[in-house]
Amino acid sequence: MDPLEEQAQELEILQSIYPDELTILTPIRFQINILLDTDSKRRHAVLLDVTYTENYPETVPILNILEGAVDYDALENEEDDDDEEDGEGNYDDDDDQTISKRLLNLVETIQLDRDDYAELLRKIRDEAEDNVGMPSAFSLASSLKEHAETQFTEKLKSKEKEIMDIREAREREEQKKFTGTKVTPASFENWRQKFRKEMGIDRRLDERYADVHKGRLTGKQIFEQGLASGEDLEDTTDGKEVDMSELKKKLEETTL
C-alpha cells in the first residue's frame, strides 16, 4: 500500500479513537493529548507529537513529548490549595504533625519535569523502532500513557521514601534520649576507678592503715575498733598479731 494512503487511514482511525484528544496540524503532523490516571486531584497530561516521515510506516516517525493540556475549566469549582508547592521544603526542619500533613498531600506536589519527558521519549522511540513496517501511532500513545503513569508513581514513591527516611532518622535520635549507655567490663572499671577517686576511698583507707600502730594490730584491737567481725577472730586469741595485708584486702572488698 502507498505510504500516504496508510498514513491517511491511520489518521482516520485515530480520529475515531481520540475525538477530543487528537489535533491534526498538517496532513503529516498531529498531536495526541493524553490524560493520565493518577491518585492526584490535580489533572496531569502528556502530549505526543508525531510527524510522518516520507516512507512511514516503513521508517520511524519524528516523535516528541511535551507537557499536555488540562481542561482547567473542569476544575474551577475545586478548592485551591495554597500549600501544595510546600511539599518541596526541608522536612528535617518540620515537626511530625507537619510531615504527616505533607505526606497526605504529597501526591498533589508531584509533576513530570524535563528529565521525565526525555526518559519517556527515549522509551517511545525505542518502541517505534520495534514497530517499523506497521502503523504504530495508537500503540505509541497507549505505551506513553502507561509509561508516564508509572513515572509519576515512581516519583511519588521516591519522595515518600525521602520523607520517611527523615522521619525515621529523627525518631532514632529521639529514642537515644531514653536509652542508657551500654555497660562493658572496661567501662565499668573506668567508672569504678573514677568513683573511688571522687569518693576518696583509697585515701581514707591509707589514712586508716597509718593509724593502726604502724601496720599491725592485735586481734583484740581489731575487735575493739570494729575492723572485723567475730568470724574473722574465731582463730585469733588475745594478743595475737594480724597480717595487715590481709586486713587491707578485706577492707577494700567491704568498702566496695
Backbone bond lengths (Angstrom), bond angles and torsions (degrees), N, CA, C in turn:
res aa  C-N    CA-C-N  psi(-1)  N-CA   C-N-CA  omega(-1)  CA-C   N-CA-C  phi
1 M - - - 1.465 - - 1.534 109.24 -
2 D 1.297 115.95 145.46 1.458 120.97 179.20 1.537 109.85 -64.20
3 P 1.350 118.05 135.97 1.475 120.65 -178.58 1.518 112.92 -55.26
4 L 1.310 118.34 -38.03 1.460 120.22 -179.67 1.526 111.40 -64.42
5 E 1.333 115.81 -37.52 1.466 119.16 178.58 1.525 110.43 -67.38
6 E 1.319 116.77 -41.30 1.470 119.72 178.89 1.528 111.15 -64.26
7 Q 1.293 115.51 -38.13 1.458 119.25 178.70 1.523 111.29 -66.30
8 A 1.335 116.44 -42.37 1.467 120.62 179.38 1.528 110.75 -64.03
9 Q 1.327 116.33 -40.58 1.469 119.71 179.54 1.537 110.92 -65.79
10 E 1.303 115.00 -40.16 1.468 117.77 -179.87 1.532 110.22 -64.37
11 L 1.311 117.64 -40.29 1.457 120.22 178.42 1.525 111.67 -61.17
12 E 1.333 116.89 -39.44 1.471 120.27 177.80 1.520 110.69 -61.94
13 I 1.319 115.71 -44.07 1.464 119.72 179.52 1.526 110.52 -63.57
14 L 1.326 116.62 -42.72 1.461 120.63 179.98 1.527 111.40 -63.49
15 Q 1.334 117.59 -36.29 1.459 120.87 178.44 1.524 111.54 -62.84
16 S 1.334 116.53 -35.45 1.463 119.84 179.35 1.531 111.73 -75.46
17 I 1.329 116.26 -30.56 1.467 120.47 -179.46 1.522 111.07 -81.00
18 Y 1.332 116.48 -40.09 1.466 121.86 -177.08 1.536 110.30 -121.32
19 P 1.327 117.07 68.42 1.473 119.07 -176.82 1.526 113.74 -62.58
20 D 1.328 116.75 -32.29 1.467 120.55 -178.46 1.529 112.76 -103.32
21 E 1.306 116.60 -21.32 1.463 120.63 -173.63 1.528 113.24 -92.58
22 L 1.352 117.17 -20.64 1.466 120.32 -175.12 1.527 110.75 -88.93
23 T 1.329 115.43 133.06 1.457 121.71 174.18 1.526 108.01 -125.60
24 I 1.342 116.12 116.83 1.471 120.42 179.67 1.528 107.50 -92.06
25 L 1.319 115.70 116.28 1.463 120.92 -178.42 1.530 111.43 -88.66
26 T 1.304 116.56 -42.01 1.473 123.20 176.65 1.528 106.42 -145.81
27 P 1.324 118.26 172.53 1.475 119.13 177.58 1.528 113.42 -59.08
28 I 1.322 117.68 -19.18 1.464 118.86 -178.44 1.531 113.17 -118.65
29 R 1.305 117.22 2.49 1.460 119.45 179.64 1.524 111.00 -133.68
30 F 1.335 115.19 136.45 1.471 120.41 179.37 1.520 109.06 -151.74
31 Q 1.325 115.16 165.88 1.461 122.09 178.29 1.512 110.07 -132.57
32 I 1.321 115.62 143.22 1.466 121.51 176.98 1.526 107.80 -120.16
33 N 1.312 116.23 118.76 1.464 121.92 177.84 1.531 108.33 -87.86
34 I 1.317 117.08 117.88 1.464 121.91 -172.07 1.524 109.82 -112.87
35 L 1.326 116.37 113.03 1.462 121.14 176.62 1.522 109.78 -78.05
36 L 1.322 116.10 137.71 1.458 120.73 -178.49 1.520 111.12 -96.80
37 D 1.310 115.65 146.62 1.466 121.71 174.94 1.528 108.01 -96.64
38 T 1.311 116.22 108.85 1.467 121.77 179.02 1.525 108.92 -132.98
39 D 1.328 115.46 173.23 1.468 120.61 177.66 1.519 112.43 -82.06
40 S 1.312 116.64 -2.26 1.453 120.99 -177.93 1.529 111.12 -78.01
41 K 1.339 114.60 144.50 1.459 119.15 172.76 1.525 110.48 -72.13
42 R 1.312 115.28 -26.36 1.465 119.71 174.66 1.522 108.33 -73.31
43 R 1.305 116.03 148.61 1.462 120.21 179.72 1.518 109.36 -98.37
44 H 1.325 114.79 139.53 1.459 121.25 -178.09 1.527 108.93 -126.50
45 A 1.319 115.75 145.65 1.456 120.41 -178.83 1.524 109.96 -147.75
46 V 1.332 115.25 152.09 1.468 121.74 173.17 1.526 107.64 -123.62
47 L 1.304 114.96 151.29 1.470 120.55 -175.88 1.528 109.30 -115.51
48 L 1.318 116.02 120.31 1.467 121.51 176.32 1.528 108.70 -94.29
49 D 1.330 115.63 116.50 1.465 122.19 -179.75 1.534 108.06 -104.34
50 V 1.348 116.18 121.75 1.470 121.26 -175.49 1.533 109.59 -125.02
51 T 1.317 114.56 132.33 1.470 120.89 172.95 1.524 108.63 -124.72
52 Y 1.331 115.87 121.18 1.464 119.61 179.26 1.528 110.64 -67.36
53 T 1.310 114.84 136.34 1.466 119.28 169.09 1.536 108.04 -83.84
54 E 1.314 116.36 168.61 1.473 120.13 -174.47 1.520 112.30 -57.46
55 N 1.315 117.28 -39.56 1.470 119.99 -175.42 1.527 113.61 -105.01
56 Y 1.338 117.27 12.00 1.461 118.88 176.27 1.528 108.73 -56.98
57 P 1.347 118.58 136.00 1.474 128.71 16.17 1.536 115.35 -94.50
58 E 1.336 117.43 12.38 1.463 119.30 178.12 1.521 111.69 -78.46
59 T 1.303 116.89 -8.12 1.462 122.20 174.86 1.526 109.28 -131.98
60 V 1.313 115.18 164.53 1.472 120.13 -178.28 1.525 109.33 -76.67
61 P 1.349 118.52 132.59 1.469 120.34 177.05 1.522 111.06 -70.85
62 I 1.312 116.46 163.17 1.465 121.23 175.20 1.526 107.75 -80.46
63 L 1.302 115.79 122.96 1.468 120.59 -173.39 1.526 111.48 -118.71
64 N 1.319 115.53 150.77 1.462 121.78 172.64 1.523 108.09 -153.00
65 I 1.310 116.48 153.35 1.467 121.54 179.70 1.522 108.34 -128.91
66 L 1.326 115.27 128.76 1.464 121.95 -178.26 1.523 109.50 -128.68
67 E 1.309 114.65 172.78 1.461 118.63 174.25 1.519 108.57 -70.18
68 G 1.318 115.41 132.32 1.460 120.02 -177.87 1.514 112.81 -80.47
69 A 1.317 114.39 167.61 1.469 120.83 178.85 1.518 110.16 -92.08
70 V 1.334 115.55 145.71 1.453 122.04 179.52 1.516 108.61 -122.33
71 D 1.324 116.56 138.15 1.456 121.61 179.18 1.530 108.38 -79.24
72 Y 1.319 116.06 90.25 1.460 120.32 -176.21 1.529 112.55 -71.51
73 D 1.311 116.80 -17.39 1.467 118.46 176.58 1.522 110.90 -62.80
74 A 1.328 115.55 -30.54 1.461 119.62 179.61 1.522 111.35 -72.05
75 L 1.320 115.83 -13.80 1.459 119.71 -178.11 1.525 112.82 -106.39
76 E 1.315 117.80 5.98 1.464 120.57 -171.55 1.518 112.87 -63.83
77 N 1.331 117.99 -23.80 1.454 120.28 -179.04 1.524 112.90 -91.80
78 E 1.321 116.36 -2.89 1.454 119.04 -179.80 1.528 109.59 -82.19
79 E 1.300 115.20 145.67 1.472 119.97 -177.91 1.513 110.08 -73.73
80 D 1.342 116.03 132.67 1.460 120.63 177.31 1.521 109.52 -74.25
81 D 1.314 115.24 141.90 1.463 120.85 177.64 1.523 108.94 -111.76
82 D 1.338 115.38 103.95 1.467 119.59 -176.09 1.513 113.07 -67.07
83 D 1.341 116.20 -16.74 1.459 119.07 -175.78 1.506 113.18 -97.80
84 E 1.309 118.78 6.37 1.458 120.43 -174.84 1.517 111.83 -58.29
85 E 1.321 117.45 -43.92 1.452 120.06 -175.03 1.521 112.52 -76.48
86 D 1.347 116.48 -7.49 1.452 119.06 -179.87 1.510 112.38 -71.79
87 G 1.332 117.25 -8.67 1.452 120.36 -178.69 1.495 113.44 -64.13
88 E 1.357 118.00 -11.48 1.452 120.42 -179.39 1.527 111.46 -94.74
89 G 1.341 117.85 14.48 1.455 120.72 -175.57 1.516 113.24 -76.92
90 N 1.361 115.20 -173.39 1.453 121.07 178.76 1.522 109.01 -88.25
91 Y 1.324 116.66 102.04 1.449 120.41 -173.79 1.518 112.69 -67.64
92 D 1.329 117.99 -26.05 1.442 119.09 -178.54 1.526 111.70 -70.53
93 D 1.324 118.02 -11.42 1.461 120.85 177.95 1.526 111.83 -96.49
94 D 1.319 117.62 -0.67 1.454 121.36 -175.93 1.521 110.62 -101.81
95 D 1.345 115.54 154.91 1.454 118.21 175.41 1.530 109.67 -82.28
96 D 1.342 115.23 171.40 1.463 119.95 -175.15 1.520 112.24 -61.77
97 Q 1.324 116.91 -35.10 1.459 119.83 -179.16 1.524 110.78 -65.15
98 T 1.329 116.43 -41.26 1.457 120.57 179.16 1.518 110.99 -67.35
99 I 1.339 116.39 -41.24 1.466 120.08 178.51 1.525 110.68 -62.48
100 S 1.319 117.33 -41.66 1.466 120.63 178.80 1.524 110.86 -61.36
101 K 1.330 115.89 -41.16 1.464 119.86 179.16 1.520 110.65 -64.20
102 R 1.324 115.79 -41.14 1.463 119.23 -178.73 1.524 111.73 -69.61
103 L 1.323 116.40 -32.28 1.459 119.07 175.75 1.520 110.33 -62.93
104 L 1.313 115.58 -40.23 1.462 119.90 179.86 1.525 111.18 -66.15
105 N 1.327 117.32 -35.93 1.463 121.65 -176.89 1.521 113.46 -98.78
106 L 1.342 115.97 5.72 1.456 119.50 -173.51 1.520 112.86 -59.61
107 V 1.315 116.63 -39.42 1.467 119.89 -176.91 1.523 111.44 -59.05
108 E 1.326 117.03 -27.31 1.457 120.52 -178.90 1.531 112.56 -75.57
109 T 1.326 116.70 -11.32 1.464 120.13 -179.44 1.523 112.74 -98.63
110 I 1.330 116.72 -8.39 1.465 120.42 -176.27 1.529 110.14 -80.33
111 Q 1.316 115.29 134.26 1.457 120.91 178.62 1.530 109.41 -152.22
112 L 1.322 117.12 139.66 1.457 121.31 178.25 1.525 109.64 -69.46
113 D 1.331 116.12 139.92 1.455 120.49 -179.12 1.523 110.90 -118.05
114 R 1.315 116.32 -170.83 1.461 121.57 -175.43 1.532 111.82 -59.69
115 D 1.316 116.81 -41.08 1.464 119.78 179.10 1.523 111.39 -64.05
116 D 1.330 116.26 -37.37 1.458 119.97 178.00 1.525 110.93 -64.38
117 Y 1.329 116.86 -43.10 1.457 120.36 179.05 1.532 111.25 -63.00
118 A 1.329 116.20 -37.48 1.464 119.92 178.92 1.524 110.90 -65.31
119 E 1.320 116.36 -40.30 1.464 120.13 178.54 1.527 111.14 -67.33
120 L 1.315 116.42 -41.35 1.468 120.05 177.82 1.528 110.68 -62.87
121 L 1.315 116.97 -41.29 1.462 120.70 -179.67 1.527 110.92 -63.08
122 R 1.319 116.49 -39.62 1.461 119.86 178.15 1.526 111.06 -60.73
123 K 1.319 116.43 -43.54 1.463 120.60 -179.88 1.528 111.54 -65.37
124 I 1.332 116.72 -41.78 1.458 120.42 -178.00 1.537 110.62 -69.10
125 R 1.307 117.36 -38.50 1.468 120.09 177.99 1.525 110.88 -64.63
126 D 1.328 116.58 -40.24 1.468 119.80 176.98 1.525 110.67 -61.20
127 E 1.325 116.39 -40.85 1.453 120.23 179.65 1.527 110.97 -68.32
128 A 1.326 117.33 -37.30 1.461 120.65 177.86 1.530 110.77 -62.83
129 E 1.319 116.82 -36.66 1.467 120.84 176.31 1.518 110.75 -61.08
130 D 1.309 116.24 -39.96 1.467 120.42 -179.22 1.526 112.12 -70.76
131 N 1.341 117.20 -22.21 1.474 120.84 -176.12 1.529 113.43 -100.72
132 V 1.330 117.54 12.36 1.469 119.84 179.59 1.528 109.51 -58.22
133 G 1.335 114.81 133.66 1.460 120.77 179.79 1.514 113.09 107.92
134 M 1.318 118.21 -10.26 1.467 121.61 179.19 1.522 109.31 -141.97
135 P 1.333 118.54 149.39 1.468 121.23 176.87 1.526 109.89 -58.54
136 S 1.316 117.42 130.80 1.468 119.59 -171.58 1.522 114.57 -130.69
137 A 1.315 118.48 6.39 1.461 120.14 -175.00 1.529 112.16 -59.48
138 F 1.327 117.40 -44.89 1.463 119.94 -179.90 1.526 110.51 -64.56
139 S 1.329 116.45 -43.27 1.462 120.32 178.67 1.518 111.29 -61.17
140 L 1.326 116.30 -41.30 1.455 120.15 -179.97 1.528 111.66 -66.32
141 A 1.326 115.87 -40.42 1.467 120.08 179.05 1.522 110.94 -64.24
142 S 1.333 116.55 -41.18 1.466 120.61 179.48 1.522 110.91 -65.76
143 S 1.348 116.08 -42.90 1.463 119.64 179.21 1.530 111.02 -65.82
144 L 1.334 116.46 -38.35 1.455 120.02 179.60 1.524 110.85 -61.54
145 K 1.310 117.45 -42.43 1.464 121.20 178.85 1.533 110.05 -60.48
146 E 1.324 116.03 -45.74 1.469 120.12 -179.09 1.528 111.38 -64.71
147 H 1.332 116.10 -46.06 1.465 119.51 -179.46 1.532 111.58 -64.56
148 A 1.313 117.33 -39.93 1.465 120.95 -178.67 1.528 111.11 -66.54
149 E 1.321 117.15 -40.25 1.462 120.35 178.64 1.531 110.65 -66.64
150 T 1.333 116.29 -37.82 1.468 120.13 176.60 1.523 110.46 -65.46
151 Q 1.331 115.56 -41.60 1.469 120.14 179.28 1.527 110.06 -61.32
152 F 1.295 116.69 -41.82 1.461 121.82 179.89 1.533 109.74 -62.26
153 T 1.328 116.63 -46.49 1.467 121.14 -179.05 1.518 111.61 -63.35
154 E 1.332 116.84 -40.14 1.464 120.34 179.86 1.527 111.05 -65.87
155 K 1.330 117.17 -38.35 1.465 119.89 177.13 1.529 110.33 -64.39
156 L 1.316 116.83 -39.40 1.454 121.07 179.09 1.531 110.74 -64.01
157 K 1.330 116.65 -46.04 1.466 120.26 -179.69 1.530 111.27 -64.27
158 S 1.319 116.07 -39.18 1.458 120.08 179.47 1.525 110.99 -62.40
159 K 1.329 116.30 -42.42 1.462 120.53 179.94 1.526 110.78 -69.35
160 E 1.326 117.00 -38.11 1.456 120.23 177.14 1.528 110.59 -61.74
161 K 1.325 116.67 -42.70 1.463 120.70 179.36 1.523 111.09 -63.49
162 E 1.320 116.11 -40.10 1.463 120.17 178.58 1.524 111.03 -59.17
163 I 1.327 115.89 -45.12 1.461 120.13 -179.08 1.524 110.90 -68.59
164 M 1.342 117.19 -42.39 1.459 120.52 -179.28 1.522 111.28 -65.46
165 D 1.329 117.58 -36.78 1.467 120.67 177.82 1.529 110.02 -61.81
166 I 1.321 116.66 -40.62 1.458 121.05 178.76 1.525 110.43 -65.96
167 R 1.331 116.04 -42.95 1.463 119.48 179.21 1.532 110.67 -63.71
168 E 1.325 117.94 -44.72 1.460 121.18 -179.12 1.525 111.31 -64.60
169 A 1.328 117.14 -37.90 1.465 120.27 178.00 1.527 109.86 -62.94
170 R 1.327 115.97 -40.89 1.466 120.13 178.98 1.519 110.71 -65.55
171 E 1.333 117.19 -40.63 1.457 120.71 179.88 1.529 111.08 -65.05
172 R 1.343 116.61 -36.95 1.466 119.16 178.00 1.528 110.84 -64.73
173 E 1.341 116.55 -39.26 1.456 120.00 178.22 1.527 110.87 -65.14
174 E 1.338 116.51 -40.10 1.459 120.16 178.45 1.515 111.12 -65.05
175 Q 1.343 116.86 -37.69 1.455 121.20 -177.76 1.520 111.64 -66.45
176 K 1.323 116.86 -28.69 1.463 120.27 179.84 1.524 111.58 -60.75
177 K 1.343 116.72 -27.11 1.456 120.51 -179.89 1.523 111.82 -65.61
178 F 1.337 116.75 -23.79 1.463 121.07 -175.91 1.529 111.81 -107.29
179 T 1.310 116.83 8.35 1.460 121.20 -179.12 1.520 109.51 -113.63
180 G 1.338 116.34 122.32 1.458 120.57 -179.35 1.523 111.97 -74.21
181 T 1.333 114.74 167.94 1.458 120.05 178.20 1.524 110.11 -75.10
182 K 1.292 117.39 134.06 1.457 122.12 -179.48 1.523 109.90 -67.89
183 V 1.363 115.83 131.28 1.452 121.34 -177.78 1.528 109.59 -92.00
184 T 1.320 116.02 128.87 1.460 122.67 175.75 1.522 107.91 -122.51
185 P 1.329 118.06 163.87 1.471 119.11 177.25 1.523 112.61 -54.27
186 A 1.317 116.27 -40.41 1.463 119.66 -179.14 1.518 111.31 -67.02
187 S 1.363 117.27 -44.86 1.460 119.60 -179.11 1.529 111.78 -67.27
188 F 1.358 116.07 -34.26 1.468 118.96 177.43 1.518 111.23 -66.13
189 E 1.338 116.43 -41.35 1.464 120.31 179.70 1.521 110.85 -64.26
190 N 1.345 116.27 -39.87 1.469 119.64 176.68 1.522 110.86 -61.81
191 W 1.347 115.57 -43.90 1.474 119.37 178.06 1.524 110.72 -63.07
192 R 1.346 116.14 -42.85 1.463 120.65 -178.67 1.524 111.56 -59.95
193 Q 1.321 116.22 -45.82 1.466 119.50 179.99 1.526 111.52 -64.65
194 K 1.334 115.69 -41.26 1.462 119.89 178.84 1.522 111.32 -64.74
195 F 1.343 115.76 -41.38 1.465 120.51 -179.98 1.529 110.95 -63.73
196 R 1.324 116.66 -44.96 1.464 120.61 179.58 1.529 110.95 -61.11
197 K 1.345 114.97 -38.09 1.461 118.69 -179.78 1.516 110.89 -69.43
198 E 1.343 117.51 -44.60 1.460 121.14 -179.36 1.525 111.83 -64.42
199 M 1.334 116.84 -37.94 1.456 121.21 -178.12 1.535 112.52 -84.17
200 G 1.340 116.96 -8.85 1.464 120.30 179.56 1.510 113.33 67.50
201 I 1.325 117.20 29.88 1.460 121.08 -176.15 1.528 111.38 -62.52
202 D 1.316 116.57 -50.49 1.469 119.58 -179.01 1.526 111.33 -62.03
203 R 1.328 116.89 -39.96 1.463 120.13 179.53 1.521 111.12 -63.26
204 R 1.331 116.34 -44.71 1.466 120.01 -179.33 1.529 111.78 -65.45
205 L 1.322 115.74 -37.09 1.462 118.83 177.08 1.528 111.12 -63.92
206 D 1.340 115.02 -44.10 1.467 118.82 179.41 1.516 111.27 -61.39
207 E 1.344 116.01 -38.53 1.460 119.61 178.94 1.520 111.24 -65.09
208 R 1.320 116.47 -38.66 1.464 120.26 179.73 1.525 110.57 -67.91
209 Y 1.339 115.72 -39.59 1.463 119.05 178.52 1.527 111.26 -64.20
210 A 1.350 115.28 -35.69 1.470 119.43 -178.95 1.515 112.37 -69.09
211 D 1.327 116.29 -21.55 1.460 120.78 -177.68 1.529 113.77 -86.98
212 V 1.302 117.27 -5.10 1.475 118.53 -170.96 1.527 111.66 -104.79
213 H 1.309 116.01 67.86 1.460 122.15 172.12 1.509 113.33 52.58
214 K 1.299 114.75 48.52 1.460 121.04 175.81 1.530 112.92 59.27
215 G 1.290 116.70 32.95 1.460 119.00 169.72 1.507 116.20 110.69
216 R 1.353 120.16 -9.41 1.458 120.08 -179.53 1.522 110.39 -136.25
217 L 1.351 117.74 143.82 1.456 125.39 176.15 1.519 108.80 -131.52
218 T 1.309 114.76 154.08 1.462 118.67 171.28 1.512 108.13 -81.20
219 G 1.322 116.02 166.35 1.453 120.21 178.25 1.506 112.10 -60.53
220 K 1.331 117.17 -38.60 1.463 121.50 179.70 1.523 110.55 -63.99
221 Q 1.356 118.05 -42.24 1.465 121.75 -179.58 1.534 111.52 -65.67
222 I 1.319 114.73 -39.67 1.468 118.30 177.97 1.515 110.53 -61.94
223 F 1.378 115.68 -42.03 1.458 119.50 -179.22 1.508 111.70 -67.48
224 E 1.345 117.20 -42.06 1.452 121.40 -177.66 1.532 112.04 -66.21
225 Q 1.360 117.14 -32.79 1.469 119.97 -179.57 1.529 112.51 -89.30
226 G 1.339 116.13 3.15 1.465 119.51 176.23 1.518 114.14 70.36
227 L 1.339 117.47 28.40 1.455 120.56 -177.63 1.520 113.09 -91.36
228 A 1.342 118.01 -5.34 1.467 119.84 178.73 1.510 109.02 -154.54
229 S 1.309 117.12 156.18 1.461 122.65 178.40 1.512 109.01 -84.82
230 G 1.334 114.07 174.11 1.446 118.56 178.85 1.507 112.63 -62.37
231 E 1.363 117.08 -32.81 1.449 120.77 -179.76 1.511 110.85 -63.08
232 D 1.357 116.79 -35.93 1.451 120.47 179.13 1.528 112.41 -65.23
233 L 1.383 115.02 -19.84 1.460 118.89 -175.67 1.522 112.18 -108.07
234 E 1.338 117.77 10.97 1.463 120.24 -176.06 1.533 111.37 -55.96
235 D 1.312 115.71 -41.40 1.455 119.68 -177.04 1.522 112.45 -102.95
236 T 1.341 116.00 15.45 1.462 120.59 -176.52 1.525 109.67 -108.44
237 T 1.283 119.26 122.80 1.457 122.58 177.97 1.505 109.69 -96.95
238 D 1.312 116.53 158.70 1.461 121.96 -178.76 1.523 110.47 -58.91
239 G 1.335 114.00 129.62 1.445 119.43 179.29 1.501 113.68 93.94
240 K 1.332 118.15 -9.75 1.465 120.49 -179.48 1.517 109.34 -82.82
241 E 1.350 117.35 133.46 1.452 121.48 -177.93 1.527 111.29 -79.65
242 V 1.334 114.93 151.55 1.468 121.97 -178.44 1.519 109.20 -116.05
243 D 1.329 116.59 139.17 1.478 122.21 177.82 1.526 108.92 -69.05
244 M 1.340 118.10 118.24 1.454 121.78 -175.78 1.520 112.88 -72.24
245 S 1.316 118.37 -23.19 1.472 119.09 177.36 1.522 110.83 -64.39
246 E 1.329 116.37 -38.28 1.463 120.11 176.03 1.517 110.93 -68.38
247 L 1.342 115.81 -40.79 1.464 120.10 179.15 1.524 110.67 -62.90
248 K 1.336 116.31 -42.40 1.469 119.80 179.73 1.513 110.70 -60.15
249 K 1.319 115.20 -40.34 1.464 119.39 178.90 1.510 111.38 -62.71
250 K 1.342 117.58 -43.04 1.466 121.42 178.51 1.537 111.73 -63.78
251 L 1.347 115.98 -40.51 1.454 119.97 -179.24 1.525 111.32 -64.84
252 E 1.309 115.72 -40.22 1.475 119.18 178.83 1.520 110.81 -63.20
253 E 1.333 115.95 -40.11 1.468 119.14 -179.31 1.518 110.95 -67.10
254 T 1.329 117.55 -41.46 1.460 119.53 -179.46 1.505 112.16 -72.87
255 T 1.337 116.84 -28.91 1.470 120.40 179.59 1.517 110.17 -66.39
256 L 1.343 117.18 -39.06 1.461 120.05 179.67 1.508 110.32 -80.88
